[in-house]
């Protein structure tokens, strides 16, 4: 399947597992449509869009190479440090027009964690210039992932990612996420209780000490956690009442993943700040952005005020040219419309997986779905040893045997996620779900679940 990684340090990986004599490393060398091919020539359907990034799949390299070459020949690089390029200005204008906030301004970064860090620093400077320097705290949600650089790591709600690195750079209180599985409250009561918890947290911390609430429209970690009706409207009302800024972390949910340019609009949300990355270029170049409303940016335009943040490669002209072409392709090929049109089909196919004994819940939206895995018909949770055996021992290899790239994860409970390229056809989505189903049938048998020999249906 793969080769020894040699001198390469792998991200979020047990590097020792791939040492000589250990596991083979999956090494991918080319792609076509939603498919990727390893160095042995085996084909896989990328049901994860290479970690939620490759929105258009793998057949547009030549198109992006063309615009990159044109920009490289014109001007290969210039910073946004008190200078700019036409292409960065054009991209900022395009994103401002798409954003739901009024008079939005765009600060470019190189990726998701940088976008979250930039958002926080802009928010802090906003309050300092306004004469509210005491607003130093944030609220985020349990299990949520907002990045692993030290500022963003403060907002991330996964203890095992945080504990080795000492006290958080940003004082952050984590509140409940929106996982309704195993919760018998109706949606209205569930939403009201979540918002009430945030109110209590603000009161306990001191309303005038909170700068921002960070939340993903659909939370990734924990497995595609969908907000209840009224949740985002409730966040907006709370923030307005207490003078707090509301941040939608759209690094995953933005750029079409939920069938909208920004997933928060699907849930009636109106944030003050949006963070994006990944799908901004469909991963054909490294780029992200923090998009802030005109109201948030206004203090930065006062006489004598210098924005105290900068990133060398933020707004890189080659990345900006690729991002612009990416957005054009979305419009030309009606990518958002494809997600909206095929979401009901994908939902129906995913819901069929509920009949498997190992599947306790199915949740998601757009082209972003998860199944939560359970150990019995009472929806019991797998313990740590079982998760190790299932999620890290069995699932990765079995998924690849089925020709599928998907994600088995336990930041929270045990889940498997899919997020296929946004231009997939119904037949390709069926291929993803069929491979997932075959894997889950075998996973149930592997874990000794009663009735796990269910028929593998297409």
Phi, psi and omega per residue, in radians:
X1 nan -0.714 -3.035
X2 -2.607 -2.826 -3.066
X3 -2.394 2.963 3.034
X4 -1.125 2.296 -3.125
X5 -1.259 -0.127 3.101
X6 1.074 -2.174 -3.064
X7 -1.483 -0.012 -3.069
X8 -1.374 2.231 2.975
X9 -1.563 2.108 -3.094
X10 -1.487 2.469 -3.133
X11 -1.361 2.450 3.101
X12 0.763 0.853 -3.105
X13 -2.411 2.688 2.974
X14 -1.448 1.556 -3.001
X15 -1.017 -0.604 -3.127
X16 -1.114 -0.417 -3.124
X17 -1.179 -0.335 -3.097
X18 -1.857 0.231 3.087
X19 -1.165 2.873 3.116
X20 -0.896 2.295 -3.095
X21 1.542 -0.080 -3.137
X22 -1.728 -2.606 -3.095
X23 -1.231 2.615 2.970
X24 -1.257 2.548 3.076
X25 -1.693 2.273 3.038
X26 -1.213 2.062 3.137
X27 -2.085 1.996 -3.095
X28 -1.695 2.382 -3.071
X29 -2.131 -0.247 3.068
X30 -2.768 2.897 3.136
X31 -2.501 2.796 3.116
X32 -2.729 2.119 -3.060
X33 1.016 -2.310 3.103
X34 -1.534 0.165 -3.030
X35 -1.851 2.576 3.013
X36 -2.210 2.744 -3.048
X37 -2.265 2.336 -3.139
X38 -1.524 3.120 -3.067
X39 -1.198 -0.194 3.058
X40 -1.660 0.014 3.108
X41 1.542 0.063 -3.124
X42 -1.393 2.452 -3.088
X43 -1.734 2.463 3.060
X44 -2.305 2.514 2.951
X45 -1.524 2.232 -3.059
X46 -1.455 1.576 3.141
X47 -1.392 0.139 -3.135
X48 -2.180 0.039 -3.116
X49 0.888 0.712 -3.118
X50 0.854 1.069 3.135
X51 1.132 0.849 3.000
X52 1.212 0.423 -3.016
X53 -1.891 -0.809 -2.949
X54 -1.478 1.283 -3.050
X55 -1.033 -0.558 -3.080
X56 -1.790 0.147 -3.104
X57 1.287 -2.524 -2.876
X58 -2.263 0.475 -3.102
X59 -2.021 0.279 -3.074
X60 -2.047 0.266 -3.105
X61 -1.001 -0.755 3.134
X62 -1.095 -0.691 3.137
X63 -1.129 -0.786 3.132
X64 -1.247 -0.564 3.078
X65 -1.089 -0.635 -3.137
X66 -1.082 -0.868 -3.105
X67 -1.241 -0.563 3.084
X68 -1.138 -0.747 3.135
X69 -1.096 -0.760 3.121
X70 -1.021 -0.745 -3.138
X71 -1.243 -0.702 3.116
X72 -1.064 -0.647 3.130
X73 -1.297 -0.490 -3.131
X74 -1.434 -0.953 3.119
X75 -2.812 1.896 -3.039
X76 -1.247 -0.513 -3.087
X77 -2.803 2.518 2.914
X78 -2.783 2.503 3.133
X79 -1.391 2.970 2.967
X80 -1.768 0.417 3.134
X81 -1.501 1.490 -3.131
X82 1.116 0.283 2.953
X83 -2.407 3.082 -3.128
X84 -2.774 3.005 2.992
X85 -2.130 2.686 3.110
X86 -0.976 -0.648 -3.067
X87 -1.225 -0.621 3.084
X88 -1.179 -0.695 3.106
X89 -1.123 -0.724 3.133
X90 -1.125 -0.761 -3.141
X91 -1.131 -0.728 3.097
X92 -1.037 -0.740 3.112
X93 -1.117 -0.679 3.119
X94 -1.112 -0.816 -3.132
X95 -1.173 -0.649 3.091
X96 -1.056 -0.700 3.123
X97 -1.201 -0.519 3.128
X98 -1.429 -0.487 -3.050
X99 -1.172 2.607 -3.113
X100 -1.378 -0.210 -3.101
X101 -1.472 2.716 3.138
X102 -1.392 2.368 3.053
X103 0.922 0.818 -3.056
X104 -1.177 2.501 3.067
X105 -2.045 2.616 -2.958
X106 -2.169 2.199 3.046
X107 -1.945 2.086 -3.042
X108 -1.546 2.556 3.124
X109 -2.330 -3.018 3.108
X110 -1.829 -0.056 -3.122
X111 3.077 -3.055 -2.975
X112 -1.162 -0.882 3.138
X113 -1.046 -0.716 3.103
X114 -1.103 -0.627 3.112
X115 -1.127 -0.723 3.113
X116 -1.162 -0.754 3.097
X117 -1.060 -0.777 3.139
X118 -1.090 -0.733 3.114
X119 -1.011 -0.802 -3.119
X120 -1.105 -0.757 -3.103
X121 -1.190 -0.653 3.066
X122 -1.128 -0.728 3.111
X123 -1.080 -0.804 3.132
X124 -1.054 -0.788 -3.116
X125 -1.194 -0.584 3.043
X126 -0.942 -0.845 -3.097
X127 -1.286 -0.620 3.105
X128 -1.087 -0.820 -3.135
X129 -1.135 -0.580 3.129
X130 -1.352 -0.059 3.135
X131 1.512 0.420 3.085
X132 -2.172 1.016 -3.083
X133 -1.181 -0.241 -3.131
X134 -1.292 -0.165 3.111
X135 -1.410 1.475 -3.048
X136 -1.960 -0.043 -2.996
X137 -1.894 2.803 3.085
X138 -2.304 2.775 2.983
X139 -2.107 2.308 3.050
X140 -2.388 -2.980 -2.998
X141 -2.060 2.653 -3.121
X142 -1.043 2.359 3.091
X143 1.286 -0.194 -3.101
X144 -1.085 2.546 3.086
X145 -1.943 2.106 3.101
X146 -2.122 0.162 3.128
X147 2.194 2.966 -3.080
X148 -2.187 0.045 2.891
X149 -1.187 2.777 -2.856
X150 -1.080 -0.608 3.078
X151 -1.223 -0.892 3.126
X152 -1.093 -0.578 3.134
X153 -1.085 -0.534 3.077
X154 -1.033 -0.649 -3.089
X155 -1.404 -0.486 3.109
X156 -1.093 2.401 -3.057
X157 -1.867 0.575 -3.140
X158 -1.976 1.868 -2.954
X159 -1.040 -0.684 -3.042
X160 -1.220 -0.340 3.042
X161 -1.392 -0.391 -2.959
X162 -1.776 -0.700 -2.938
X163 -0.986 -0.658 -3.108
X164 -1.192 -0.177 -2.941
X165 -1.937 0.217 2.995
X166 1.461 -2.957 -3.074
X167 -1.057 2.536 -3.109
X168 -1.193 2.555 3.100
X169 -1.222 -0.497 3.141
X170 -2.059 2.112 3.076
X171 -1.087 1.963 -3.015
X172 -2.251 2.315 3.014
X173 -1.845 2.294 -3.130
X174 -1.783 2.296 3.139
X175 -1.952 3.060 -3.071
X176 -1.081 2.548 3.012
X177 -1.535 -2.978 -2.981
X178 -1.843 0.510 3.122
X179 -1.332 1.983 -3.120
X180 -1.658 -0.112 3.136
X181 -1.102 2.363 -3.085
X182 1.248 0.269 3.127
X183 -2.006 2.178 -3.036
X184 -1.653 0.081 3.065
X185 -1.250 2.594 3.031
X186 -1.272 2.925 -2.996
X187 -1.053 -0.703 -3.113
X188 -1.124 -0.795 3.135
X189 -1.172 -0.684 3.106
X190 -1.025 -0.846 -3.137
X191 -1.086 -0.792 -3.121
X192 -1.062 -0.687 3.141
X193 -1.204 -0.678 3.096
X194 -1.077 -0.795 -3.127
X195 -1.189 -0.624 3.105
X196 -1.123 -0.646 3.093
X197 -1.097 -0.695 3.103
X198 -1.136 -0.711 3.086
X199 -1.044 -0.775 3.132
X200 -1.115 -0.674 3.130
X201 -1.133 -0.749 3.122
X202 -1.102 -0.745 3.140
X203 -1.112 -0.715 -3.108
X204 -1.203 -0.652 -3.113
X205 -1.424 -0.427 -3.051
X206 1.790 1.934 -3.047
X207 -0.949 -0.609 -3.081
X208 -1.494 0.129 3.053
X209 -1.810 -0.156 -3.091
X210 -1.599 2.187 3.101
X211 -1.583 -0.718 -2.994
X212 -2.737 2.680 2.922
X213 -1.919 2.215 3.115
X214 -1.864 2.288 3.111
X215 -2.701 2.479 2.971
X216 -1.441 2.477 3.063
X217 -0.958 -0.842 2.959
X218 -2.151 2.033 -3.022
X219 -1.239 2.271 -3.121
X220 -1.313 -1.115 -3.101
X221 -1.101 2.335 -2.978
X222 1.748 -0.296 3.023
X223 1.718 1.275 2.978
X224 0.915 1.080 -3.097
X225 -1.475 1.972 -3.042
X226 -1.521 2.375 3.111
X227 -1.297 2.569 3.047
X228 -1.266 2.770 3.083
X229 -0.961 2.322 3.094
X230 1.583 -0.129 -3.054
X231 -1.145 -0.886 -3.093
X232 -1.210 -0.608 3.038
X233 -1.108 -0.663 3.104
X234 -1.157 -0.713 3.062
X235 -1.034 -0.753 -3.130
X236 -1.067 -0.774 -3.117
X237 -1.138 -0.733 3.119
X238 -1.093 -0.818 -3.121
X239 -1.096 -0.753 3.132
X240 -1.078 -0.703 -3.082
X241 -1.192 -0.544 -3.073
X242 -1.873 0.090 3.128
X243 1.241 0.461 -3.113
X244 -1.723 2.560 3.081
X245 -1.591 2.531 -3.077
X246 -1.911 2.149 -3.097
X247 -1.955 2.195 3.000
X248 -1.736 1.943 3.085
X249 -1.442 1.815 -3.047
X250 -1.908 0.421 3.139
X251 -0.999 -0.628 3.092
X252 -1.759 -0.806 -2.983
X253 -1.366 -0.283 -3.128
X254 -1.422 3.106 3.086
X255 0.994 0.783 2.928
X256 1.677 -0.206 -3.043
X257 -0.998 -0.600 3.128
X258 -1.854 0.309 3.116
X259 1.468 0.172 3.109
X260 -2.360 2.742 3.040
X261 -1.010 -0.732 3.106
X262 -2.253 2.108 -3.020
X263 -1.074 -0.452 -3.090
X264 -1.072 -0.511 -3.133
X265 -1.184 -0.414 3.092
X266 -1.100 -0.504 -3.071
X267 -1.877 0.299 3.079
X268 1.274 0.384 -3.102
X269 -1.532 2.587 3.062
X270 -2.303 1.515 -3.082
X271 -1.360 2.947 2.999
X272 -1.593 -0.488 -3.086
X273 -2.440 2.461 3.044
X274 -2.221 2.338 3.017
X275 -1.883 2.392 3.125
X276 -2.404 2.859 3.027
X277 -2.962 -2.371 3.017
X278 0.604 -1.533 -3.031
X279 -1.301 -0.066 3.137
X280 -1.028 -0.633 3.068
X281 -1.990 0.188 -2.951
X282 0.857 0.589 3.045
X283 1.171 0.307 3.083
X284 -1.482 -0.073 2.993
X285 -2.833 2.767 3.133
X286 -1.439 2.124 -3.140
X287 -2.887 2.546 3.018
X288 -2.591 -3.112 3.132
X289 -2.817 2.628 2.877
X290 -1.918 2.112 -3.108
X291 -1.870 2.131 -3.055
X292 -2.121 2.568 3.126
X293 -1.166 2.802 3.080
X294 -1.011 -0.616 3.136
X295 -1.127 -0.719 3.117
X296 -1.189 -0.688 -3.096
X297 -1.318 -0.382 -2.986
X298 -0.900 -0.791 -3.137
X299 -1.071 -0.405 -3.125
X300 -1.315 -0.182 3.128
X301 -1.779 0.063 3.097
X302 -1.244 2.669 -3.097
X303 -0.957 2.278 3.041
X304 1.428 -0.031 -3.102
X305 -1.537 2.214 3.052
X306 -1.860 2.246 3.031
X307 -1.184 2.061 -3.002
X308 -1.592 0.859 3.097
X309 -2.691 2.495 3.104
X310 -2.840 2.617 3.134
X311 -2.304 2.181 -3.029
X312 -0.886 -0.852 -3.038
X313 -1.674 0.108 3.094
X314 -1.121 2.218 -3.104
X315 1.373 0.345 3.123
X316 -0.832 2.235 -3.028
X317 -1.071 -0.585 3.113
X318 -1.204 -0.741 3.080
X319 -1.103 -0.699 -3.139
X320 -1.125 -0.706 3.107
X321 -1.101 -0.713 3.107
X322 -1.159 -0.732 3.127
X323 -1.075 -0.756 3.119
X324 -1.061 -0.770 3.126
X325 -1.156 -0.628 3.086
X326 -1.034 -0.827 3.140
X327 -1.134 -0.628 3.079
X328 -1.115 -0.738 3.129
X329 -1.127 -0.649 3.052
X330 -0.963 -0.783 -3.092
X331 -1.292 -0.775 -3.101
X332 -1.097 -0.676 -3.060
X333 -1.769 0.145 3.033
X334 0.924 0.897 -3.071
X335 -1.175 -0.776 3.116
X336 -1.074 -0.693 3.126
X337 -1.125 -0.611 3.107
X338 -1.119 -0.745 3.119
X339 -1.092 -0.801 -3.124
X340 -1.117 -0.706 -3.092
X341 -1.185 -0.655 -3.041
X342 -1.683 -0.111 3.105
X343 -0.984 -0.794 3.125
X344 -1.039 -0.673 3.111
X345 -1.121 -0.816 3.140
X346 -1.137 -0.689 3.093
X347 -1.026 -0.837 -3.127
X348 -1.050 -0.758 -3.129
X349 -1.162 -0.688 3.101
X350 -1.170 -0.692 -3.132
X351 -1.078 -0.496 3.101
X352 -1.073 -0.393 -3.117
X353 -1.243 -0.251 3.130
X354 -1.055 -0.391 -3.120
X355 -1.257 -0.249 3.141
X356 -1.366 2.386 -3.078
X357 -1.030 -0.509 -3.078
X358 -1.436 -0.175 -3.100
X359 -1.709 2.050 3.108
X360 -1.683 -0.607 -3.086
X361 -2.565 2.638 3.027
X362 -2.240 2.253 -3.095
X363 -2.663 2.728 3.109
X364 2.600 -2.814 -3.141
X365 -3.073 2.863 -3.098
X366 0.977 -2.295 3.048
X367 -1.906 0.863 -3.065
X368 -2.544 1.827 -2.971
X369 -2.418 2.683 3.095
X370 -2.446 2.612 2.895
X371 -2.007 2.378 3.041
X372 -1.677 2.289 -3.049
X373 -1.662 2.416 -3.088
X374 -2.274 2.801 -3.025
X375 -1.682 -0.199 -3.110
X376 -2.829 3.083 -3.083
X377 -1.248 -0.153 3.027
X378 -1.576 0.202 -3.140
X379 1.061 0.622 3.101
X380 -1.144 2.627 -3.130
X381 -1.522 2.553 2.992
X382 -1.277 2.438 3.088
X383 -1.410 3.124 -3.026
X384 -1.040 -0.761 -3.141
X385 -1.152 -0.676 3.123
X386 -1.177 -0.696 3.101
X387 -1.094 -0.697 3.102
X388 -1.067 -0.786 -3.109
X389 -1.194 -0.650 -3.072
X390 -1.472 -0.985 -2.948
X391 -1.408 -0.555 -3.127
X392 -1.913 -0.374 3.118
X393 -1.593 -0.862 -3.000
X394 -1.683 -0.876 -2.926
X395 -1.078 -0.806 -3.060
X396 -1.001 -0.830 -3.138
X397 -1.180 -0.678 -3.105
X398 -1.209 -0.644 3.069
X399 -1.039 -0.784 -3.138
X400 -1.175 -0.637 3.057
X401 -1.042 -0.595 3.119
X402 -1.390 -0.029 3.131
X403 1.358 0.480 -3.068
X404 -2.239 2.353 2.935
X405 -1.756 2.028 3.105
X406 -2.509 -3.111 -3.035
X407 -2.165 2.083 2.971
X408 -1.703 2.283 -2.942
X409 -2.612 2.680 3.049
X410 -2.453 0.720 2.902
X411 -1.370 1.543 -2.898
X412 1.894 -2.342 3.125
X413 -1.535 3.086 -3.043
X414 -1.397 2.125 -3.106
X415 -2.418 2.789 2.910
X416 -2.207 2.298 -3.077
X417 -2.035 2.608 2.951
X418 -2.237 2.607 3.086
X419 -2.708 1.296 -3.025
X420 -1.222 2.828 3.062
X421 -0.925 2.557 -2.967
X422 -1.316 -0.180 3.107
X423 -1.814 0.308 3.074
X424 -1.101 2.613 3.017
X425 -1.522 2.964 3.070
X426 -1.041 -0.672 -3.128
X427 -1.152 -0.662 3.110
X428 -1.229 -0.649 3.046
X429 -1.102 -0.697 3.070
X430 -1.047 -0.677 3.131
X431 -1.101 -0.717 3.111
X432 -1.072 -0.864 -3.055
X433 -1.194 -0.644 3.122
X434 -1.103 -0.744 3.117
X435 -1.171 -0.659 3.095
X436 -1.126 -0.754 -3.138
X437 -1.070 -0.800 3.140
X438 -1.040 -0.707 3.132
X439 -1.153 -0.740 -3.114
X440 -1.193 -0.626 3.058
X441 -1.029 -0.841 -3.138
X442 -1.192 -0.579 3.104
X443 -1.123 -0.712 3.099
X444 -1.077 -0.751 3.101
X445 -1.143 -0.695 3.134
X446 -1.055 -0.623 -3.120
X447 -1.589 0.045 3.056
X448 1.284 0.503 -3.136
X449 -1.321 2.465 3.111
X450 -1.132 2.371 3.104
X451 1.264 0.335 -3.050
X452 -1.330 -0.099 3.136
X453 -1.491 0.596 -3.120
X454 -1.043 2.655 -3.110
X455 -1.118 2.390 3.045
X456 -1.454 1.901 -3.122
X457 -1.752 2.632 3.109
X458 -1.262 nan nan
